[in-house]
Amino acid sequence: MVRAMATDSSASSPFKKVQIQRENTTFDAYVIGKDDAPGIVVLQEWWGVDFEIKNHAQKISQFDSGYKALIPDLYRGKVGLDVAEAQHLMDGLDWQGAVKDIEASVNWLKANGSQKIGVTGYCMGGALAIASSVLVPGVDAVVAFYGVPSPELADPVHAKAPVQAHFGELDSFVGFSDVKTGKALEEKLKASGVPMKYTFIRSCARLYEQFS
């Protein structure tokens, strides 16, 4: 599988590129939406910050009365062009550092007018969204599309923010987003006591949200 790599030029892009600092590092992030609107941190799939994740963020910014969506560049500019490269990039990710990027993104949104902050993500980003419900203070809600963090990173039984999670019944990524793993996550979230909503999409594997 080769990822479609359509991009928009900086001159025509509706996104504002900002730099966010945390500890001794700085990373790029892409922002779109209404000033002072509720903020949504949108987390990439294992491909990186490509056209598809920007398309998701743009649609999210237009929901309801409007949101401010922010995509942190967790790969620091790298993008996978095929499955092998995307797998390599995800395998090399500093997951704890990515959680710190998410926390810095939440803090940036709060400092720039957003009173409420949600986190959403897909695949790798879905797992990080779940982790943020455990590890990132100030997150008001999480929506994850398939993906479960390792227990070494975050135990969902300690989730603090409400979670909505979606999995495909035909997902075969064992140990990460298959039905068995999704159901184990559901039980842990129930034990956490946070409000939650869970769906398993029938006759569907992954990437289903891109066609909904």
N, C-alpha and C positions, 0 to 999 in steps of 0.2 A: 504494500500500500504506500503510495506517495501522496503526501499532503499537498492540497492546493495552496499555492503561496501568493494569492492575489494580495497586494498591499496598496495602501493609499499614500500619496506623497504628503510630506509635512505641510505643503502649502494648501492642499485641499482637505486635509484630515479634519474632522470635527472634534478631534481629541486635543486636549492641552497636555503637553508633556511637562512634567514637573520632576524635581529631584527631591527625594526624601532621605533624611539622614537618620541613622540609628547607630549608636555606639561609635565605632571608628570607621564606618562604611557609609557610602551613599549609593542609592539605587534610583533608577528611573521608574516613573509610574505615569499612566495615561488616564486622564480625567475627562469625563463628559457628563453633561447634565446641568440642572438648575443650581445656582448658588443657594446656599442655606437649606437645600432640600435634604431629606434623610439620605445618609450615605450607604452605599453598597460596595464592599470590597469584592471584586470579581477575580477569581483565581483560575489561572490557566490550566489546560490539560497538559499532558506530558510533552506536547509539541513546542510549547513556549508561547510567547505573545505574538500571535499571528492574526490573520484576517478574521478567522472564525471567532476567536475569543473577543476581539474588538466588536464584531457584529453582535455577539451576545450582550456585551456591555452597553452598546448603543440602544438595543431593544429594551434592556432593563431600565435605562435612564428615562424611557418614554412611558413606562407603566404608570397607571393611575394618574396622580397629579404631578408626577415627575420625581426622579431621584438623581442624586449625584453618584455616578459609578466611577470607581477607581481600580485600575489594573496594575498591581505591582509587578515589575519585571523580575521574576524570581531567578531567571537564568542569566541575567545581566547581558541581554542582547542576543543570546544564542537562540536559534530556532531549529527544530528537527525537521528534516525534509522527508524522511521515511521512518518506518517503524523502528528499525535498528538504531538510527540516530536518536530518535525520541527516547527509546529505552535507555540508551547510554546517558543521555542528559538527565533523565529522572534518577538513574542509578547513582549519578554523581552529585545529586542535589544534597546540600546541607539542610536537612529537614528542620532541625532546630533553628538554624539561621532563617529559614523560610518563615517559620512561626514568628520570629522576631520582626521580619519584614511586614508580616500581616499586622502585628501589634503597632508598628510604626505607621502603617497605612491608616489604621483605625484612629490613631492619635492625630494624624494629619487631617483627616476628615473632620474630626471634632474641633480642631483648632481653626478650621476654615468654614465653620458655620453649620455643620451637620449635627443635629441634636441626638439623633438616633442612628445607630450603625448596624447593618447586617453584613454577613459574609456568605458568599455563595461560590461554588466551584464545581468543576467537572473532572472526573477521573482523578488524576493526581491532586487537582485542586479540590475535588470533593473530599478526599482524605484529609487535606489540610484544613478545609472548612470545619470538618468534625473536630479536628485537633484544636481549632481556634475556640470552639465552644467549651473546651476544657481549660485551655492555657492562656487565652487572651482576655484580659480585663476590658470591660467597656463594650463588649459585643452584645447586642440586644437580641439577635436572632441569627440562625444559620439555616441555609438551604443547601443540601449536598446532593449532587447527581453522581451516584455510584463512586465508591472509593472509601476505604476504611484505613485509618492510620495504624501503624504498628503499635503494639502495646508498650513498646519501649519509648515511643514518642508521646503518646497520650492515651489514657484509659477512659473511654467514653462513660464509664460508670461515674466519673467525676465531672460530667458535663454541667455547666452552669447556665448556659443560654438555651432557650427553646430551639429545637431542631426539627426540620422537615427533611426527610431523606427519601430518595427515589432510586430504585434499582430495576434492572431489566431481568425478567424471569429466565431469559436465555443467555445471560452473561456467563462466560466461561473462564473469566480471569480468576482462577482459584486462589483463595486466600486474600484477595483484594477487593473484589466486587461481585463475586458469584452469589447466588441466592443463599447458600449456607452461611457465607461470611456476612451478608446483609442481615440475615435473621439473627445471627449472634450479636451484631451491633444493635439491633432492635431491642434485644433482651437487656443489654447493658444500659441503653438509654432509658428503658423503663425503670431499671434499678436506680438510675440517677435521680429520678423524680422530676425532671424538667418536662414542661409541656412538649409534646412531640406529635408528628404526623408522619406516617410511613406508607409508601406505596411500592408495590412490585408490578411493573408494567408487563402485561401479558404479551406473549408472542414477540418479545423484543429483547435484543441483546444490549448494545451500548449505542451511544450517540443519538438516542431517540429524541432527546430534547431539541436537537438541531432541526428536526423536521416537524415539530409540533406547532 
